[in-house]
Amino acid sequence: MGFLGVPSNERRKAFFTFLALFTLLSSYYLIKPLREALYFREFGADFLPIFHLLVIGSSFLLTHAFHQVLSHIDRTRVLRVTFPAVAVIHLVFGAFLNQPSKLVIILFCLWASVYFLLCLSLLWGVTNQRFSAQGGRKSYAFIWMGAILGALVGSRISLHIFEQGAFGPNLLFSTLTLLLAYFFLEMARPISAKEQSRPGIEAARVSRGKLGDLFSNRYLLTIAILVFSLTFCRSVFDYTTNAKIERELTREVIIAEYFKEDQMGISERGDTLVNVVLSIKHAGGEGRQKMLDKSLSLLPPSWSENPMAEFTRFQDRLQQRTGIFFGEVYLYQNILGLVLLLILKGGLIQALGLPILLLVVPVLYFFSSLALFFPIHLDTVQFLKILTGGFDYSWNNTGKELLFVPLDFEANLRFKPVIEGPVFRMGGALAAFSKMGLDSLIQISSKASGALIALSLVLILFWMKSAHRVAKRCQELEAEPTPTAEFNPA
């Protein structure tokens, strides 16, 4: 490990934290493509804004429950409670997803969207207390390699499972690797009393860890703004691209299943058949059966005998194709992220500086969002998702965690879950409200999408300014003998 630049006195905790992140991300990426596949099995891209609002509600509930538990236990035992509880819930969902109902699918998708951020923020909250600022700069890129490699392995295994037409093993393997993550994190060394009392953030009015208390500390508030901006811009990008993904994958499945020998058939009927099938899928419940009966003359001839059975078979194929598509996105995101972290380990953090490091992702989202104003193919959408995700999961995450290193236990164990849970989701919620509001005000969907992207571009500019300021302040804190994290914008 010495050639990776990790100091000799940091190697044990860096190595076991590396393994903890490796197994946690392996666990999550066994579930993430499954969540996408199950979601698109029953729901469409039009439901995403409502789903994101449900996610933020679930995130608030989970964070509130976490703080209630934290107030009744010793804070050094928080991992022993959190990780095993998540593993048990995984197994419960595994039992119900054998023959999933629509309710079970939506509950699982909500759970899969909120639990990981809590586990990841706790893991990094503990880790940030174990490293000095200098040790973090030398070790964090190596540690994040564990996350990228874990995501790479998890997404590759998940892709293989989907290619075999199954998904049952995902939750079982995910639960086992989650428990391994907890074991490795404990092996990294318990937090000492000295680390718990580390100075770094003013304790006044921020010890309760409530969302409103973020406004009493401008440094933490600015970190929250960065996280919020990322989620808003990512959500806008997803709303715009996922509609195209859903439509094009539906077209691919229809061609593969019903027009293998008649490519002209789908060309002649054009978008009509795709629109009909998507309308049936979005209807749900009894409305789905009514739309099937009403649209039977427009559907492939093979659907006439048993339309519901044929539609279910279509859903299964769409679920598999969607799982493969997103599995490939996550696989190549993580390959790119690993390469970027190897580059970062070569002293690039010191060469670039933290302000530049945190500006890379907003700049990428700025140009990716501009590309959405033009007609782009599905392969281009996949490339943009890989590019933005790869830089986000490597350079941006490394820089974000370095912002927390000068801070104390309360900031890392109480406020970090708030920032990376509810605040993270609030960006998605605002994007959802913005989309629904613009859709209702502007009846032409293409113009409504354009207005939403323009709003995202404005926020990206604010994101860039905030990232530069908070990174400069972090460097000042690291240089102070006894730092305080009262952010001074001047």
N, C-alpha and C positions, 0 to 999 in steps of 0.2 A: 504493500500500500504506500510505501515511502515514495515511489516514483510518481504517485498521484498528488504529492504535495501535502498530505495530511501529516501534521506534526506527530512525533512519536508518542507524546503524552496524551494525544487525543484519539489514538487509533482504536482502542477498545470500544469507546462509546460511538465513534464514527462508524466502525464496522457493524456493530449490532443495530445501530439506527438505520444504516444502509439496508440490512436484512429486514428490519421492521417495515420500512417503506416498500421494499421489494414485495413482501408478502401481502401487505395491505393493498397495494395497487393491483397485484395479481388477483386478489379477492374481488376488488371492485370491477375490474375489467372482465371478469367472468359474468358479472351481473349487468353491466352497462349496455352491451348489445342486446341482451335478453330484454331489458326494459324497453329499448327502442322497438324491438320486434313485436313484443306484446302490445305496446301502445298502438303501433300502426296496424296491428291485426284488427283492433276494434274501433280505433279513433283516427281522425285525419288531421292534417296540418291546421285546418280551421279551428280545431278545438284547443290548440296549443296555448293561446292567451289565457283561456279559462283554466287550463291545466296548471299554468305557471302561477296563477292566483291561488289555486288550491295548494301548490307547493309552498308558497310563502306562508300560508296559514299553518301548514303542517310543520314548517321550519320553526315558526314562533312557538308552537305547542311543544315541539321536541326540545328547544332551547330552554323554555320555561321549566319543563320537567327536569332537564339536566341541572339547572340552577337550584331547583328544590332539593334534588338529591345531594348536590354539592354542599348545600347549607347544613346537611345532617350527617355528613361523613368527614373524616379526616381527608384533607385535600391530596395527600400522598397516596390515597387508596382509590382515587377517582378512576384510574385505568382498570382496576380490578372489578369495578362495578360496570363500567360502560361497555367494554369490549365483550365480555361474556353475555351481557344482556342482548347486544346486537346479534350475536351468534345464535341465541335461542330464537329470536324473531325471524332470522333467516330460515331456520329449520321449520318453523310454523308455516311460513309462506311456501316452503318447498312441498309441504303436505297438501296444501290447497291448490297449488298450480298444476297438479296432474290433469285435472279437468277444470280449467279456470272459467269462472263466470265473469261477466263484465265488471261487477263490483270488486271481485278479488283482483282483477287486472289493474283497475285504477288505484286500489289501495297499495298494491305492490309497486306500481310505478311511482306513487307518491313517496313510499318508504325508500325506494332505491334512489330517489332524488334528494333525500335529506340526511340519511344516516351517515353517508360517507364524509360529508363536510364536517360533521361533529367529530368523527373518529380521526380524520386527518388533522383538524385544528388542535385536538388534544395531543396527538403525537408530536406535532411541531411545537406546541406550547411547552411541553416537557423538554423537548430537544433544545429550544432556545434558551432555557434556563441552564443547560449543561455546558454551553459553549460561550467563550468570550467573543467579543467582536472580531478580534484577529483570528481566533480559532474557527469562527464561523465562515469568514472569508476564504480560509484555506481548506475547509472541510465540506462546506455545503454543496458545492458542485458535485463532489464525489457522492455525497449522501443522496442528492437528487437523482444520480444515476441509478440508484436502487429503485426509485420510484418509476423511472422511465423503463428500466429493464423489467420490473414487475408488471407494468402496464403492457409492455410488449409481449411478455409470456402469457399474461392473462387474455389479451385480445387474440393472440394466435391460437390458444387452446379453445377459446370461445368460437372463433372462426371455424376451426376444425369440427367442433361439435355441431355447429349449424350446417356445415357442408354435409354432415352425415344425416341431417334431417331430424336431429334430436335437440333437446335443451334441458332434460332432466338433471344431468350431472352438474350443471352450472352452479346451482345453489349449494349442493353438497360440497363441491370443491371450494367454493367461495367461503363457506363457513369454516372449513378446515384451515385454509390459509389465513383467515382473519384471526383465528386463535393463535396461529404461529406468529403473527405480527405482534400480538400482545406479549407472547413469551420473549421474543427478541427485544422488545422495548424494555421489558423488565431487566433483561440481561445487560442492557446498555449501562446500567448503574442507577440506583435510586437517587433522587434529588437530595442533596445535603441541606442542612439548616442554613449554611452560608449562601447557597444558591437561592433558597427561598427568600432570604432577606436582601437580595441584591438591590442596590439603589438603581434608579433608572426612570421612575415615573412618579410624579407626585401622587400620594395616596389619597389626598383629600378629595372627597366627593366622587371617587371612582371605585371604591372597594366593593360596592354591592353588585357590580357587573350587570346593571340594567342597561337597556338600550338607550334610554334618555341620558344616562350619565356620560355617554360618549362626547356630548357637547361641552363638557367641562374640561376636556383636554384636547387641544387643537392638533396635537401630533397624531393621536389615535383617530381623531375625526378625519384628518386628511388621509390616513391609511384606509379608513372606511370609504371615503370618496373614491379612492382608486379601485377598490373592490366593487363598489356599486357601479362605477362607470364601465368596468370590464363586463359585468353581467348584463347591463343594459345593452351595450353595443353587440355583445355576443348573441343576446336574445333577438335583437332586430335582425342580425345576420341570419340566424336560424329560421325566424319566421319567413323571411324572404326566400331562402334557399330550400327549406324543407317542403314548401308547397311544390316547388319544381321537382324535388327528389320523389315525392309521393306520386306525382303525375307521371314522371318518366319511368319509374319502376313499375307502376301499374301497366303502362304501355308495354314494357318489356315482358311482363308475365303474360299478358293477353296474347302477345305475338307468339311467345314460346309455347303456350298451351293450346291455342286455338287456330293459329295461322302459320304453323310450321311450313306447310307446303304451299301456302297462298299469301305471299308477302304483299301482293297487290290488294288483297282483300282488306287488310288493315289500312292501306294507303287510301283506298277509295272511301272508306267509311270515316277516315280521319279521326278527329277528336271526339266525334259523337259517341262512339262506344266507350272511350275512356271516361267521358263525362257521365255517362249513364252508370257505369260501374262505380265510380267515385260517389255519385249521388246515392246509390244503394248502400254503400259502405257507411256513409255519413249519417244515413237515416237511423239505423239501429232499431232494435225492438220490433214491435209490430209494423212500424212504418217500413222496415226493410222488406218484409214479406209482401206488403202492398205494392211497393215500388218494383219488386221483382215481377209480380204478376202483371203490373201495368206496362213494364218495359220489355216484356218477353220477346216481342217482335224485333226489338233492336239488338238483342243479345245473340251470342253464337248459337247455332242450331242445337248443339249438344246440351244446352241448358234447358231445353223445353221439357224433357221428361221429368227431371227433378231439379228445379232451379235452385232451391236452398242448399241441397247437397253440393251442387256445382259451385255455388258461391262460397261455401265453406272450404271447398278444395282450393278455390282461388285465394281465399284468405291465408290458407296454410302456405301456399307458394309465395305469396307476397311477404308473409312473415319471414320465410327463409331467405328470400332475396334481399329484404331490408336488413336482416341480421348480417348477411354477407357484406352488403354495401358499407354499413357502419363499422363492421368488424375490420374491413380493409382501411377505412378512414383512421380508426384508432391504432391499428397496427403500424401504418406509415407515419402517423403523428409521433408515435413513440420511437420509431427508428430515427426520424429527424431530430427529435428531442435528445436522444442519446448522443448523436453526432454533435449537436450544439453544446451539450454539456462537456463533452471531451474537448471541444474548442475552448470553452470557458475555463476549464481546468488549467489551460496553458498560461495562466496569468492575465486573462482578458478582463477579469473584474477590476484588477488594479489598473490595467491599461485604459479601459473605457471609463471607469468610474461608475458608481451606483446611479447617478442621474441619467447617464446615457443608457445604461442597462434597462432601466424602467421605462424608457421612451420607445423601445423597439416595438413592443406589442401594440400600443396605440397607433403608431405610424403604420403598421401592417393592417390594422383594422380600418384605418382611414382609406388606404388605397383599395382594400378588398371591398369596402362599402361603395366606393366610387365605381368599381367594376359592375356592381349590381344594377347600375343605370343602363347597362348595355345587355343585349341578348347573349347569354353564355350557355355552353353545353354542360351536361351532367358531369363530364370529366373535369371541366374547369371548376365547377362547384366543389367536387371532391378534392381537387388540388388546393383550393383556397381554404377549405376546412383543415386539411393536413398542415398547411403552412402556418395559419394562425394558431392552431392547436399546438403544433410542435414548439413554436417560440414561447407560447404561453406556459406550457408545462415545464419548460426548461429554464430559459433566461428570466422570464417574468416571475415565476415562482421562487427561484433562487433569490432574486432581488427583493421580493416581498418579505420573505422570511428574514433576510438580513435587517429589515426595518424593525423587526421585533426584538432583535438580540440585545439592544441596550436597555430594554424594558424589564420591569420586575415581574414577580410571580403572578400578582393580581392581573396585570395586563395580559400575560400570556395564557393563563389558565381560566380567567373569567371573561375577559373582553375579546380574546381571539375567537372563541366559539360564537360570540355574538356577531362580530364583524364578518366571519366566514360562514355564518348560518343565516340569520334573518336579514342582515344588511346585504349579504351576497344575493339573497333571493329578492330583496326589495328592488334591485335593479331590473330583474326579470318581471316583477309585478308592474313597475312603471312602464316598461316596454309593452306589457300586455294591455294596460289601460290605454296607452298611447295608440296602439294598433286598433283596439276596438273603437276608440273615439274617432280616429281618422277614417276608419272604415264606414262609420255611421255618417260622418260629415261629408266624405268624398265618396260618392257611389261608384266611381270607376276604380276598380281594384288596383290597376297599375299606377294610377296617380296617387292613391292612398299609400301604396308601398313606397313610392318615390318621396312623399312627404315624410314618412317614417324614417327612411334612410337619411334624409337631409337633417332631421332632428338628431339622429345618431352622430352625424358628422360634427355638429355643433358641440355635442357633449365630448367627443373625442378630443377636440381642441382644448377644452377645459381640463380633461384628464391629463393631457400632456403637461400643462402648466403645473397642476398639482403634483404630478409625479416628480418633476424636476425640483420643486420646492422641498418636498418631504425628504427626498434623497439627500439633498444638500444639508438639511437639518440633521439627518441621521449621521452624516459624516462629522458634523460638529459635536454631536453627543458622544460619539466614539472618542473624540479627541479631548473631551472634558474629563478632569480627574474624578469628579462626582457629578455625572450628568443628570439633568432633569429634562423631561420630555415635554416641557411647555413649548409648543411650536410657535416660533416667531416668524411671521411671513415676511418681515422686512429683512 
